[in-house]
Amino acid sequence: MIGEPLLFATAALVAALGGVAAALAARGYRRHDSTTMGLLAVGVFCVAVLPFPIGYGLAPLLALSDAATLLCILLAHIAGLVAMLASLDAI
């Protein structure tokens, strides 16, 4: 059963790298008072970081079904993409 530990490790790596990217964007926001960088930080956080605690923390804690877990993750992705689009002045 190498699949589950590999999946967890890969998801953790995505969350860690996403956290670094979000932190760098947040630092740019603070340093330059840039709304664009702030929105980018929120977007990257929602897309790359938030799904990990939802899938591996919130779902088991609240005994969410697979469908409810997927819905929460997809809502996080939507929020992140909307924030990224806003950072590009696309909306």
N, CA, C and O atoms as CSV, one atom per row, in Angstrom:
chain,resi,resn,atom,element,x,y,z
A,1,MET,N,N,0.819,-1.199,0.000
A,1,MET,CA,C,0.000,0.000,0.000
A,1,MET,C,C,0.864,1.265,0.000
A,1,MET,O,O,0.797,2.066,0.932
A,2,ILE,N,N,1.653,1.434,-1.023
A,2,ILE,CA,C,2.494,2.624,-1.120
A,2,ILE,C,C,1.697,3.835,-1.578
A,2,ILE,O,O,2.154,4.967,-1.421
A,3,GLY,N,N,0.517,3.619,-2.142
A,3,GLY,CA,C,-0.275,4.699,-2.705
A,3,GLY,C,C,-0.678,5.764,-1.714
A,3,GLY,O,O,-0.517,6.953,-1.991
A,4,GLU,N,N,-1.199,5.373,-0.564
A,4,GLU,CA,C,-1.684,6.354,0.403
A,4,GLU,C,C,-0.570,7.219,0.991
A,4,GLU,O,O,-0.729,8.438,1.049
A,5,PRO,N,N,0.555,6.639,1.430
A,5,PRO,CA,C,1.636,7.500,1.931
A,5,PRO,C,C,2.209,8.414,0.844
A,5,PRO,O,O,2.582,9.554,1.121
A,6,LEU,N,N,2.276,7.913,-0.383
A,6,LEU,CA,C,2.788,8.727,-1.485
A,6,LEU,C,C,1.824,9.877,-1.785
A,6,LEU,O,O,2.257,11.000,-2.044
A,7,LEU,N,N,0.537,9.602,-1.750
A,7,LEU,CA,C,-0.465,10.643,-1.969
A,7,LEU,C,C,-0.387,11.709,-0.883
A,7,LEU,O,O,-0.434,12.904,-1.173
A,8,PHE,N,N,-0.267,11.272,0.365
A,8,PHE,CA,C,-0.151,12.219,1.476
A,8,PHE,C,C,1.109,13.069,1.336
A,8,PHE,O,O,1.061,14.286,1.511
A,9,ALA,N,N,2.236,12.431,1.021
A,9,ALA,CA,C,3.502,13.158,0.885
A,9,ALA,C,C,3.442,14.164,-0.255
A,9,ALA,O,O,3.944,15.281,-0.129
A,10,THR,N,N,2.835,13.775,-1.357
A,10,THR,CA,C,2.722,14.679,-2.493
A,10,THR,C,C,1.819,15.856,-2.167
A,10,THR,O,O,2.140,16.993,-2.515
A,11,ALA,N,N,0.695,15.605,-1.505
A,11,ALA,CA,C,-0.211,16.680,-1.104
A,11,ALA,C,C,0.469,17.618,-0.103
A,11,ALA,O,O,0.283,18.834,-0.165
A,12,ALA,N,N,1.249,17.059,0.809
A,12,ALA,CA,C,1.976,17.887,1.777
A,12,ALA,C,C,3.022,18.749,1.080
A,12,ALA,O,O,3.217,19.907,1.450
A,13,LEU,N,N,3.694,18.197,0.077
A,13,LEU,CA,C,4.692,18.959,-0.671
A,13,LEU,C,C,4.042,20.108,-1.432
A,13,LEU,O,O,4.570,21.220,-1.447
A,14,VAL,N,N,2.905,19.850,-2.062
A,14,VAL,CA,C,2.173,20.909,-2.761
A,14,VAL,C,C,1.787,22.007,-1.774
A,14,VAL,O,O,1.948,23.192,-2.068
A,15,ALA,N,N,1.280,21.621,-0.611
A,15,ALA,CA,C,0.880,22.605,0.400
A,15,ALA,C,C,2.085,23.403,0.900
A,15,ALA,O,O,1.988,24.615,1.097
A,16,ALA,N,N,3.205,22.738,1.102
A,16,ALA,CA,C,4.407,23.431,1.588
A,16,ALA,C,C,4.927,24.421,0.552
A,16,ALA,O,O,5.231,25.567,0.886
A,17,LEU,N,N,5.030,23.990,-0.691
A,17,LEU,CA,C,5.507,24.893,-1.746
A,17,LEU,C,C,4.515,26.027,-1.988
A,17,LEU,O,O,4.914,27.166,-2.233
A,18,GLY,N,N,3.232,25.714,-1.921
A,18,GLY,CA,C,2.214,26.750,-2.045
A,18,GLY,C,C,2.289,27.747,-0.902
A,18,GLY,O,O,2.075,28.944,-1.092
A,19,GLY,N,N,2.595,27.239,0.290
A,19,GLY,CA,C,2.760,28.129,1.441
A,19,GLY,C,C,3.921,29.084,1.265
A,19,GLY,O,O,3.834,30.256,1.630
A,20,VAL,N,N,5.009,28.581,0.705
A,20,VAL,CA,C,6.174,29.441,0.432
A,20,VAL,C,C,5.797,30.515,-0.589
A,20,VAL,O,O,6.105,31.691,-0.398
A,21,ALA,N,N,5.128,30.110,-1.677
A,21,ALA,CA,C,4.721,31.069,-2.706
A,21,ALA,C,C,3.746,32.101,-2.145
A,21,ALA,O,O,3.859,33.290,-2.443
A,22,ALA,N,N,2.791,31.651,-1.334
A,22,ALA,CA,C,1.823,32.574,-0.733
A,22,ALA,C,C,2.523,33.526,0.237
A,22,ALA,O,O,2.188,34.710,0.295
A,23,ALA,N,N,3.483,33.020,0.991
A,23,ALA,CA,C,4.218,33.874,1.928
A,23,ALA,C,C,5.033,34.933,1.189
A,23,ALA,O,O,5.098,36.082,1.628
A,24,LEU,N,N,5.650,34.557,0.077
A,24,LEU,CA,C,6.407,35.531,-0.713
A,24,LEU,C,C,5.481,36.604,-1.289
A,24,LEU,O,O,5.825,37.786,-1.294
A,25,ALA,N,N,4.321,36.195,-1.768
A,25,ALA,CA,C,3.359,37.169,-2.279
A,25,ALA,C,C,2.848,38.061,-1.158
A,25,ALA,O,O,2.667,39.261,-1.363
A,26,ALA,N,N,2.611,37.494,0.035
A,26,ALA,CA,C,2.163,38.292,1.181
A,26,ALA,C,C,3.248,39.283,1.601
A,26,ALA,O,O,2.949,40.413,1.988
A,27,ARG,N,N,4.499,38.856,1.523
A,27,ARG,CA,C,5.607,39.769,1.844
A,27,ARG,C,C,5.643,40.926,0.840
A,27,ARG,O,O,5.888,42.073,1.215
A,28,GLY,N,N,5.399,40.618,-0.430
A,28,GLY,CA,C,5.327,41.668,-1.444
A,28,GLY,C,C,4.173,42.623,-1.180
A,28,GLY,O,O,4.285,43.830,-1.392
A,29,TYR,N,N,3.063,42.063,-0.713
A,29,TYR,CA,C,1.917,42.906,-0.366
A,29,TYR,C,C,2.269,43.867,0.761
A,29,TYR,O,O,1.990,45.064,0.678
A,30,ARG,N,N,2.886,43.332,1.820
A,30,ARG,CA,C,3.249,44.180,2.968
A,30,ARG,C,C,4.325,45.198,2.606
A,30,ARG,O,O,4.265,46.351,3.033
A,31,ARG,N,N,5.289,44.777,1.835
A,31,ARG,CA,C,6.428,45.635,1.506
A,31,ARG,C,C,6.020,46.789,0.603
A,31,ARG,O,O,6.503,47.908,0.771
A,32,HIS,N,N,5.134,46.527,-0.354
A,32,HIS,CA,C,4.790,47.533,-1.359
A,32,HIS,C,C,3.348,48.005,-1.274
A,32,HIS,O,O,2.905,48.799,-2.104
A,33,ASP,N,N,2.611,47.522,-0.276
A,33,ASP,CA,C,1.202,47.864,-0.111
A,33,ASP,C,C,0.446,47.635,-1.420
A,33,ASP,O,O,-0.324,48.485,-1.868
A,34,SER,N,N,0.685,46.467,-2.023
A,34,SER,CA,C,0.148,46.130,-3.333
A,34,SER,C,C,-1.055,45.203,-3.200
A,34,SER,O,O,-0.928,44.056,-2.772
A,35,THR,N,N,-2.209,45.715,-3.569
A,35,THR,CA,C,-3.419,44.899,-3.537
A,35,THR,C,C,-3.282,43.688,-4.443
A,35,THR,O,O,-3.768,42.605,-4.116
A,36,THR,N,N,-2.626,43.867,-5.573
A,36,THR,CA,C,-2.413,42.767,-6.515
A,36,THR,C,C,-1.692,41.604,-5.847
A,36,THR,O,O,-2.102,40.451,-5.980
A,37,MET,N,N,-0.624,41.909,-5.133
A,37,MET,CA,C,0.138,40.845,-4.462
A,37,MET,C,C,-0.660,40.226,-3.328
A,37,MET,O,O,-0.537,39.028,-3.070
A,38,GLY,N,N,-1.472,41.019,-2.648
A,38,GLY,CA,C,-2.322,40.477,-1.589
A,38,GLY,C,C,-3.346,39.494,-2.140
A,38,GLY,O,O,-3.562,38.425,-1.568
A,39,LEU,N,N,-3.966,39.856,-3.237
A,39,LEU,CA,C,-4.932,38.955,-3.866
A,39,LEU,C,C,-4.253,37.699,-4.401
A,39,LEU,O,O,-4.808,36.603,-4.322
A,40,LEU,N,N,-3.057,37.864,-4.942
A,40,LEU,CA,C,-2.311,36.703,-5.409
A,40,LEU,C,C,-1.972,35.778,-4.248
A,40,LEU,O,O,-2.065,34.558,-4.384
A,41,ALA,N,N,-1.583,36.335,-3.120
A,41,ALA,CA,C,-1.273,35.527,-1.937
A,41,ALA,C,C,-2.499,34.737,-1.487
A,41,ALA,O,O,-2.394,33.550,-1.179
A,42,VAL,N,N,-3.647,35.382,-1.448
A,42,VAL,CA,C,-4.882,34.700,-1.064
A,42,VAL,C,C,-5.211,33.604,-2.065
A,42,VAL,O,O,-5.600,32.501,-1.683
A,43,GLY,N,N,-5.055,33.912,-3.343
A,43,GLY,CA,C,-5.357,32.936,-4.386
A,43,GLY,C,C,-4.480,31.701,-4.314
A,43,GLY,O,O,-4.977,30.576,-4.376
A,44,VAL,N,N,-3.184,31.906,-4.183
A,44,VAL,CA,C,-2.263,30.770,-4.094
A,44,VAL,C,C,-2.546,29.964,-2.839
A,44,VAL,O,O,-2.512,28.734,-2.872
A,45,PHE,N,N,-2.824,30.638,-1.739
A,45,PHE,CA,C,-3.135,29.937,-0.494
A,45,PHE,C,C,-4.366,29.049,-0.659
A,45,PHE,O,O,-4.363,27.889,-0.249
A,46,CYS,N,N,-5.420,29.606,-1.266
A,46,CYS,CA,C,-6.663,28.836,-1.430
A,46,CYS,C,C,-6.503,27.655,-2.380
A,46,CYS,O,O,-7.095,26.598,-2.165
A,47,VAL,N,N,-5.707,27.831,-3.425
A,47,VAL,CA,C,-5.560,26.769,-4.427
A,47,VAL,C,C,-4.570,25.698,-3.991
A,47,VAL,O,O,-4.810,24.507,-4.188
A,48,ALA,N,N,-3.457,26.121,-3.397
A,48,ALA,CA,C,-2.378,25.164,-3.127
A,48,ALA,C,C,-2.313,24.688,-1.678
A,48,ALA,O,O,-1.934,23.545,-1.424
A,49,VAL,N,N,-2.673,25.537,-0.735
A,49,VAL,CA,C,-2.495,25.189,0.677
A,49,VAL,C,C,-3.787,24.678,1.310
A,49,VAL,O,O,-3.776,23.644,1.978
A,50,LEU,N,N,-4.873,25.368,1.116
A,50,LEU,CA,C,-6.126,25.063,1.802
A,50,LEU,C,C,-6.662,23.650,1.548
A,50,LEU,O,O,-7.219,23.054,2.470
A,51,PRO,N,N,-6.522,23.091,0.351
A,51,PRO,CA,C,-7.041,21.728,0.159
A,51,PRO,C,C,-6.406,20.682,1.080
A,51,PRO,O,O,-7.069,19.709,1.437
A,52,PHE,N,N,-5.155,20.855,1.467
A,52,PHE,CA,C,-4.493,19.880,2.334
A,52,PHE,C,C,-5.153,19.787,3.711
A,52,PHE,O,O,-5.522,18.687,4.121
A,53,PRO,N,N,-5.317,20.890,4.439
A,53,PRO,CA,C,-5.992,20.757,5.738
A,53,PRO,C,C,-7.470,20.377,5.615
A,53,PRO,O,O,-8.034,19.777,6.529
A,54,ILE,N,N,-8.089,20.723,4.499
A,54,ILE,CA,C,-9.478,20.292,4.307
A,54,ILE,C,C,-9.524,18.776,4.162
A,54,ILE,O,O,-10.298,18.101,4.840
A,55,GLY,N,N,-8.689,18.249,3.273
A,55,GLY,CA,C,-8.722,16.821,2.974
A,55,GLY,C,C,-8.178,15.930,4.071
A,55,GLY,O,O,-8.682,14.828,4.288
A,56,TYR,N,N,-7.153,16.401,4.765
A,56,TYR,CA,C,-6.506,15.549,5.763
A,56,TYR,C,C,-6.786,15.966,7.204
A,56,TYR,O,O,-6.405,15.254,8.133
A,57,GLY,N,N,-7.438,17.098,7.404
A,57,GLY,CA,C,-7.738,17.547,8.756
A,57,GLY,C,C,-9.224,17.673,9.006
A,57,GLY,O,O,-9.784,16.994,9.867
A,58,LEU,N,N,-9.861,18.557,8.236
A,58,LEU,CA,C,-11.281,18.847,8.434
A,58,LEU,C,C,-12.164,17.653,8.095
A,58,LEU,O,O,-13.086,17.330,8.844
A,59,ALA,N,N,-11.892,17.001,6.979
A,59,ALA,CA,C,-12.744,15.881,6.546
A,59,ALA,C,C,-12.777,14.744,7.571
A,59,ALA,O,O,-13.864,14.292,7.930
A,60,PRO,N,N,-11.622,14.265,8.055
A,60,PRO,CA,C,-11.688,13.204,9.068
A,60,PRO,C,C,-12.276,13.692,10.398
A,60,PRO,O,O,-12.993,12.960,11.080
A,61,LEU,N,N,-11.958,14.939,10.750
A,61,LEU,CA,C,-12.435,15.481,12.022
A,61,LEU,C,C,-13.958,15.576,12.055
A,61,LEU,O,O,-14.584,15.264,13.068
A,62,LEU,N,N,-14.544,16.007,10.952
A,62,LEU,CA,C,-15.996,16.169,10.888
A,62,LEU,C,C,-16.699,14.981,10.238
A,62,LEU,O,O,-17.915,15.001,10.049
A,63,ALA,N,N,-15.933,13.951,9.896
A,63,ALA,CA,C,-16.461,12.750,9.232
A,63,ALA,C,C,-17.236,13.110,7.972
A,63,ALA,O,O,-18.343,12.624,7.742
A,64,LEU,N,N,-16.626,13.977,7.160
A,64,LEU,CA,C,-17.265,14.392,5.914
A,64,LEU,C,C,-17.217,13.255,4.901
A,64,LEU,O,O,-16.264,12.478,4.862
A,65,SER,N,N,-18.249,13.175,4.094
A,65,SER,CA,C,-18.258,12.193,3.011
A,65,SER,C,C,-17.249,12.617,1.950
A,65,SER,O,O,-16.768,13.750,1.955
A,66,ASP,N,N,-16.935,11.703,1.045
A,66,ASP,CA,C,-16.022,12.040,-0.041
A,66,ASP,C,C,-16.578,13.186,-0.879
A,66,ASP,O,O,-15.832,14.069,-1.302
A,67,ALA,N,N,-17.880,13.171,-1.116
A,67,ALA,CA,C,-18.508,14.220,-1.918
A,67,ALA,C,C,-18.420,15.574,-1.214
A,67,ALA,O,O,-18.128,16.583,-1.855
A,68,ALA,N,N,-18.669,15.608,0.088
A,68,ALA,CA,C,-18.596,16.863,0.838
A,68,ALA,C,C,-17.156,17.379,0.886
A,68,ALA,O,O,-16.923,18.584,0.787
A,69,THR,N,N,-16.206,16.478,1.037
A,69,THR,CA,C,-14.797,16.865,1.045
A,69,THR,C,C,-14.403,17.458,-0.298
A,69,THR,O,O,-13.762,18.508,-0.357
A,70,LEU,N,N,-14.787,16.788,-1.369
A,70,LEU,CA,C,-14.473,17.284,-2.701
A,70,LEU,C,C,-15.126,18.636,-2.951
A,70,LEU,O,O,-14.513,19.521,-3.546
A,71,LEU,N,N,-16.366,18.800,-2.501
A,71,LEU,CA,C,-17.045,20.080,-2.660
A,71,LEU,C,C,-16.288,21.196,-1.939
A,71,LEU,O,O,-16.104,22.279,-2.495
A,72,CYS,N,N,-15.852,20.940,-0.716
A,72,CYS,CA,C,-15.093,21.946,0.041
A,72,CYS,C,C,-13.788,22.297,-0.663
A,72,CYS,O,O,-13.413,23.467,-0.724
A,73,ILE,N,N,-13.105,21.308,-1.188
A,73,ILE,CA,C,-11.849,21.557,-1.894
A,73,ILE,C,C,-12.107,22.346,-3.175
A,73,ILE,O,O,-11.358,23.268,-3.497
A,74,LEU,N,N,-13.158,21.989,-3.901
A,74,LEU,CA,C,-13.477,22.720,-5.133
A,74,LEU,C,C,-13.890,24.158,-4.833
A,74,LEU,O,O,-13.570,25.059,-5.608
A,75,LEU,N,N,-14.587,24.390,-3.731
A,75,LEU,CA,C,-14.943,25.759,-3.335
A,75,LEU,C,C,-13.692,26.566,-2.989
A,75,LEU,O,O,-13.607,27.754,-3.300
A,76,ALA,N,N,-12.721,25.912,-2.345
A,76,ALA,CA,C,-11.450,26.585,-2.065
A,76,ALA,C,C,-10.741,26.941,-3.369
A,76,ALA,O,O,-10.180,28.030,-3.493
A,77,HIS,N,N,-10.763,26.032,-4.337
A,77,HIS,CA,C,-10.154,26.306,-5.637
A,77,HIS,C,C,-10.847,27.475,-6.328
A,77,HIS,O,O,-10.185,28.352,-6.883
A,78,ILE,N,N,-12.172,27.488,-6.295
A,78,ILE,CA,C,-12.915,28.578,-6.928
A,78,ILE,C,C,-12.559,29.915,-6.282
A,78,ILE,O,O,-12.314,30.900,-6.979
A,79,ALA,N,N,-12.532,29.948,-4.953
A,79,ALA,CA,C,-12.178,31.187,-4.243
A,79,ALA,C,C,-10.775,31.639,-4.625
A,79,ALA,O,O,-10.538,32.828,-4.843
A,80,GLY,N,N,-9.847,30.693,-4.707
A,80,GLY,CA,C,-8.483,31.035,-5.072
A,80,GLY,C,C,-8.374,31.557,-6.489
A,80,GLY,O,O,-7.669,32.535,-6.741
A,81,LEU,N,N,-9.059,30.920,-7.409
A,81,LEU,CA,C,-9.006,31.368,-8.798
A,81,LEU,C,C,-9.654,32.733,-8.976
A,81,LEU,O,O,-9.172,33.552,-9.758
A,82,VAL,N,N,-10.741,32.983,-8.256
A,82,VAL,CA,C,-11.370,34.307,-8.309
A,82,VAL,C,C,-10.400,35.362,-7.777
A,82,VAL,O,O,-10.280,36.440,-8.359
A,83,ALA,N,N,-9.709,35.062,-6.679
A,83,ALA,CA,C,-8.735,36.007,-6.134
A,83,ALA,C,C,-7.599,36.249,-7.121
A,83,ALA,O,O,-7.156,37.384,-7.292
A,84,MET,N,N,-7.126,35.185,-7.773
A,84,MET,CA,C,-6.052,35.352,-8.759
A,84,MET,C,C,-6.523,36.159,-9.952
A,84,MET,O,O,-5.790,37.015,-10.447
A,85,LEU,N,N,-7.736,35.899,-10.423
A,85,LEU,CA,C,-8.272,36.703,-11.533
A,85,LEU,C,C,-8.397,38.171,-11.135
A,85,LEU,O,O,-8.095,39.062,-11.928
A,86,ALA,N,N,-8.841,38.418,-9.912
A,86,ALA,CA,C,-8.949,39.795,-9.432
A,86,ALA,C,C,-7.568,40.436,-9.361
A,86,ALA,O,O,-7.429,41.631,-9.624
A,87,SER,N,N,-6.548,39.661,-9.010
A,87,SER,CA,C,-5.196,40.230,-8.930
A,87,SER,C,C,-4.671,40.623,-10.306
A,87,SER,O,O,-3.786,41.471,-10.426
A,88,LEU,N,N,-5.221,40.002,-11.332
A,88,LEU,CA,C,-4.823,40.334,-12.703
A,88,LEU,C,C,-5.743,41.361,-13.336
A,88,LEU,O,O,-5.637,41.649,-14.528
A,89,ASP,N,N,-6.648,41.913,-12.537
A,89,ASP,CA,C,-7.655,42.869,-13.009
A,89,ASP,C,C,-8.512,42.286,-14.115
A,89,ASP,O,O,-8.982,43.004,-14.997
A,90,ALA,N,N,-8.713,40.969,-14.059
A,90,ALA,CA,C,-9.515,40.310,-15.080
A,90,ALA,C,C,-11.006,40.356,-14.743
A,90,ALA,O,O,-11.854,40.128,-15.605
A,91,ILE,N,N,-11.313,40.655,-13.477
A,91,ILE,CA,C,-12.740,40.760,-13.118
A,91,ILE,C,C,-12.981,42.063,-12.404
A,91,ILE,O,O,-14.113,42.353,-12.014
